[in-house]
Amino acid sequence: MGRDFLNSPYKSTLLLQRSDKQLTASLCVSRLTLESLKVNTLDFLHIKEQTYFTSLQYPKRQHSYLLGRFCAKHAVSNYLQNKSLSSTLIENGVFNQPIIYHPLPTDVQISISHTDSIGAALAFPNAHPMGIDLEMINEAHVITIKSQLTFFELQKAAQFSENESMVFTLMWTVKEALSKALKSGFMISFELFEIEEMKQKEKYVECSFKHFKQFRAFSFPLAETICSLVYPIGTDLHFDIEALQIQLTMQEV
């Protein structure tokens, strides 16, 4: 493996503090070129994933697939403390949600996201549903995002930030991450994902939901993107945002 390949992934164990117990999750974020990923596929793809990858014809699809699988394997490996990446198989369920098949019994679940250049994955216990989403801050997407928001959310956005592209991207990632935590995708009414409250914290934004009050969202800027994690209310989530932001900024594209 090349040096940049070994050093690339940011991996962190997230502490999930509940009133009666402490759980953990694992986050992996990476920025790697398609070329770097392709020459190392045997090190992290399961044999069935290698077969599927060879069927992909377009570089953009190849890149997104490898980025997602690379981050997912490292997140699962860190969660299980198992160094074998290629022994884990990730396939899609009937709602296109990622399903993990591992040679050893495990309760681990996975949520995956990526942009054109950055991949992210979150491994977490089945008892503690979570979701992750990562989106580029792109002014060209603002009109489309605004058309999908409720009147209440548009009012909330206008009061929240002067950076329109950032706040609307944040709201989109929050809804996308919730849909992953629910394992539904956007196959239910988009209005059901309505954001009820947005609170600016020191290093992140916290959101709650009108209809899914059992979840909250945790959003922060990451390079040229917004990253959002959704997790059960009643959990205190702890991890070093600044360390992730610094490492990703230092990675070469």
VODOMAR-634793 format. One record per residue (C-alpha): residue in one letter; x, y, z. Coordinates in steps of 0.05 Angstrom, whole numbers, padded with zeros to 5 digits, always signed. Layout:
// VODOMAR-634793
AXYZ...
***
This chain:
// VODOMAR-634793
M+00000+00000+00000G+00022+00071-00014R+00039+00118+00044D-00019+00166+00030F-00066+00106+00028L-00044+00084+00098N-00047+00153+00128S-00110+00178+00095P-00169+00156+00136Y-00190+00195+00197K-00218+00146+00248S-00248+00164+00314T-00287+00127+00368L-00348+00167+00388L-00373+00162+00460L-00449+00155+00465Q-00466+00171+00537R-00535+00150+00560S-00565+00159+00630D-00558+00085+00643K-00500+00063+00600Q-00443+00084+00554L-00439+00059+00483T-00391+00073+00427A-00393+00086+00352S-00338+00094+00301L-00330+00149+00250C-00285+00146+00189V-00275+00203+00139S-00227+00204+00081R-00208+00242+00018L-00175+00197-00033T-00167+00198-00108L-00198+00143-00151E-00128+00122-00172S-00105+00112-00100L-00166+00071-00084K-00164+00028-00147V-00093+00003-00136N-00111-00020-00066T-00180-00052-00075L-00155-00121-00055D-00138-00094+00014F-00209-00072+00032L-00260-00100-00017H-00293-00167-00003I-00289-00216-00062K-00362-00204-00079E-00351-00129-00077Q-00291-00136-00123T-00336-00172-00173Y-00388-00116-00169F-00335-00062-00176T-00310-00091-00242S-00380-00082-00270L-00379-00006-00258Q-00362+00030-00323Y-00360+00104-00304P-00304+00135-00262K-00351+00177-00220R-00391+00116-00199Q-00327+00076-00187H-00300+00132-00143S-00362+00139-00101Y-00368+00064-00091L-00295+00056-00069L-00296+00118-00024G-00359+00093+00011R-00334+00021+00019F-00264+00044+00042C-00293+00089+00097A-00345+00037+00117K-00293-00018+00124H-00248+00026+00167A-00307+00048+00210V-00328-00024+00221S-00256-00047+00233N-00246+00007+00285Y-00312-00009+00319L-00298-00084+00323Q-00223-00075+00335N-00212-00123+00276K-00158-00105+00226S-00184-00149+00169L-00221-00102+00122S-00236-00149+00064S-00270-00201+00108T-00330-00154+00117L-00382-00153+00062I-00430-00095+00054E-00491-00104+00010N-00556-00065+00001G-00621-00083+00034V-00690-00077+00002F-00693-00002+00017N-00621+00007-00008Q-00595+00011+00063P-00526-00018+00075I-00525-00086+00108I-00462-00115+00141Y-00442-00188+00135H-00383-00206+00180P-00352-00274+00193L-00360-00264+00268P-00426-00250+00304T-00435-00175+00313D-00490-00123+00324V-00455-00070+00283Q-00494-00027+00235I-00467+00023+00183S-00487+00089+00152I-00448+00115+00091S-00444+00181+00055H-00398+00214+00003T-00388+00274-00042D-00347+00274-00105S-00282+00275-00065I-00297+00259+00008G-00325+00195+00038A-00354+00184+00108A-00381+00125+00147L-00410+00114+00216A-00409+00046+00250F-00455+00039+00310P-00491-00014+00352N-00559-00040+00330A-00588-00017+00397H-00570+00056+00381P-00594+00076+00310M-00555+00131+00276G-00546+00162+00207I-00494+00206+00173D-00496+00252+00113L-00444+00295+00078E-00461+00347+00025M-00422+00398-00014I-00439+00471+00000N-00462+00491-00070E-00501+00555-00086A-00529+00521-00148H-00568+00472-00104V-00601+00525-00060I-00663+00535-00103T-00676+00460-00105I-00667+00452-00030K-00712+00512-00015S-00768+00482-00057Q-00769+00421-00011L-00773+00459+00055T-00836+00477+00093F-00857+00550+00105F-00837+00542+00178E-00767+00517+00159L-00757+00575+00110Q-00773+00624+00166K-00725+00588+00213A-00670+00590+00161A-00679+00664+00149Q-00669+00678+00223F-00611+00630+00232S-00554+00649+00186E-00533+00701+00135N-00498+00646+00095E-00557+00619+00055S-00519+00564+00019M-00491+00537+00085V-00556+00537+00124F-00597+00504+00069T-00543+00452+00057L-00543+00438+00132M-00618+00428+00133W-00614+00380+00075T-00559+00338+00108V-00600+00335+00172K-00660+00307+00136E-00618+00258+00096A-00583+00233+00158L-00651+00223+00192S-00677+00183+00133K-00616+00137+00140A-00626+00128+00215L-00698+00108+00200K-00674+00063+00142S-00729+00092+00099G-00691+00139+00053F-00736+00192+00023M-00791+00141+00008I-00838+00174+00057S-00867+00244+00054F-00811+00295+00056E-00852+00340+00102L-00847+00286+00157F-00773+00303+00163E-00790+00375+00182I-00738+00409+00227E-00770+00440+00289E-00711+00476+00322M-00639+00496+00304K-00591+00517+00358Q-00521+00545+00346K-00470+00515+00394E-00397+00533+00399K-00372+00484+00345Y-00435+00454+00316V-00509+00464+00303E-00560+00421+00340C-00628+00406+00307S-00692+00373+00331F-00750+00346+00291K-00824+00361+00291H-00848+00290+00279F-00789+00248+00300K-00777+00276+00369Q-00737+00214+00389F-00678+00238+00347R-00633+00298+00345A-00580+00321+00295F-00509+00346+00304S-00481+00386+00244F-00414+00419+00231P-00373+00446+00172L-00321+00398+00143A-00275+00425+00089E-00322+00447+00033T-00381+00406+00060I-00431+00402+00117C-00431+00337+00157S-00492+00316+00199L-00500+00259+00248V-00569+00238+00272Y-00576+00198+00337P-00626+00183+00392I-00646+00239+00439G-00620+00227+00509T-00550+00212+00483D-00492+00258+00496L-00446+00252+00436H-00372+00265+00446F-00317+00269+00394D-00262+00317+00372I-00291+00358+00314E-00229+00401+00307A-00183+00341+00299L-00226+00316+00241Q-00229+00385+00208I-00154+00394+00213Q-00136+00325+00186L-00183+00330+00127T-00157+00399+00109M-00086+00371+00108Q-00103+00312+00063E-00083+00320-00010V-00135+00312-00064
***
